[in-house]
Amino acid sequence: MLIQPMKSSDVRSSEVTPKSIYLDRRRFLRTAALAGVGAAMGPMAGAALAGAGMKLPGLVKSSHSTAEEPTPYDKVTIYNNFYEFGTAKGDPGKYAGGLTTKPWSVAVEGEVAKPAVYDVEDLIRPHTLEERIYRLRCVETWSMVVPWVGISLGDLIKRLEPTSKAKYVAFETLHDPEQMRGQSYPALRWPYDEGLRMDEALHPLTILAVGLYGEEMPNQNGAPVRLVVPWKYGFKCIKSIVRMRFQETMPETAWSRQTPGEYGFFANVNPGVDHPRWSQAKERRLGEFLKRKTLMFNGYADEVAHLYTGMDLTKYY
Amino acid sequence: MTPDQRLRWIAKPLVFTACLLPLAWLVWLTTSGGLGANPIEATNRFLGDWALRFLLIALAVTPLRIVSGRAAVVRFRRMLGLFAFAYAALHLSSYLVLDQFFDWPAVWKDIVKRWYITVGMTTFALLVPLAITSTKGMIKRLGGRRWQMLHRLVYAAGIGAVFHFYMMVKADVREPLIYAAILALLLGIRVVVRLRRKPGRPRATGVQAT
């Protein structure tokens, strides 16, 4: 059976320690840890600290957040798949610091009433910044819990007024080998591109994230703006977005172009459909020793399973 | 000190210690938190990398002898080969214990369904008889010729190890291709020497490409 109704054993957010207290504690621990590292490493620590930055004020807590323990900030920011900066997990943390994210424009084009090149601030500012604590499941069988800060993508899309022909949204990452050293080698075809079906893009769980842990997005995590679709494998969550195109046809996407037999357009987290080279039944939550069972749609089945009713998920992986 | 004593009492212990350095480095990384956010994956990769490197180093001994003409280098071959086996065994153990934690059904599924694991396991299986028959007593018992035939399995193991790495990589195949190029060079030298050896001329230690 592919679709398993998720039993709602999650603790609701109302029962949890207020986030501000929690985050203050985390921040204290992190600052202490970084101070220790800084003392040990001297000038080298500057690079690691760059990007850990401005507090984002006035965040609204979201009822979509999980109560699970967030993965520590230092793990979230040193273990990244962001091939634009190199294919090793530590490369983005080392080499993304120099990326200029201000100013940053995003081109909105295609089947939409308000096409334009927008400053990212103008796209985000009219909307409510929310903290969304989501599980993130990588197709490589590791997972994290990340306290994202972002806006509902659906709200933004409604404001941009897509036409009736808009069935998909395609996204593109910045292509600039000068700033993104990994792009000097064609590990993937650059620019990285991703896409969502319109109902997926409009789903209340889907966000454009501009920060994590209450702060502006570190460059290595996809600054200044990235997609987060928590029921899909991490590679769907395209980073450092410079283009959004509304279109009638299903867009090509980076990984499914590279290895169509291994990565599909939908890429929904599914423990029942293995990657050809490894099982997807279990995952390792960073910081844990034993693997845990992977949940259908990464535990968001109650919210999203209806989007795929009648689809053969072994075919549309 | 005779040259033989120098080799036995100085050079060999030095090489032996050098071969332990990667392991010491791993221990240091583990205790200092230097393995990053996913230490299990990092440990497994680290050990796999060094198993492959030592296999290539062991395979470099004969070409080195051919190129340098120094027969003495061959006396390090067994030690280097056994270190390749030891790192491979640790690599496999880290997969079985740290990664899968003795989940045998999952391991079995991996072996039969995942090609890169199938190849990796086969490669390790090829190394086992070589390690077992590495003693002087086993060479005598098998007879030099048969022993040598058996130990040609190491070429297959080298190819298997590189292939295992290549198949595991998702997109950036530059690193496995570097290993493949080194392996091709090491095996290629042997092929060239064999082709150029005049028929009927006996094999001798220190044989040179003519």
Chai-1 contact restraints between the chains, C-beta under 6 A:
chainA,res_idxA,chainB,res_idxB,connection_type,confidence,min_distance_angstrom,max_distance_angstrom,comment,restraint_id
A,K75,B,A37,contact,1.0,0.0,6.0,A-B,restraint_1
A,I78,B,A37,contact,1.0,0.0,6.0,A-B,restraint_2
A,Y79,B,A37,contact,1.0,0.0,6.0,A-B,restraint_3
A,T87,B,D172,contact,1.0,0.0,6.0,A-B,restraint_4
A,W142,B,N38,contact,1.0,0.0,6.0,A-B,restraint_5
A,A187,B,A171,contact,1.0,0.0,6.0,A-B,restraint_6
A,A187,B,D172,contact,1.0,0.0,6.0,A-B,restraint_7
A,L188,B,A171,contact,1.0,0.0,6.0,A-B,restraint_8
A,R277,B,R114,contact,1.0,0.0,6.0,A-B,restraint_9
A,L286,B,A37,contact,1.0,0.0,6.0,A-B,restraint_10
A,L286,B,N38,contact,1.0,0.0,6.0,A-B,restraint_11
A,L290,B,F101,contact,1.0,0.0,6.0,A-B,restraint_12
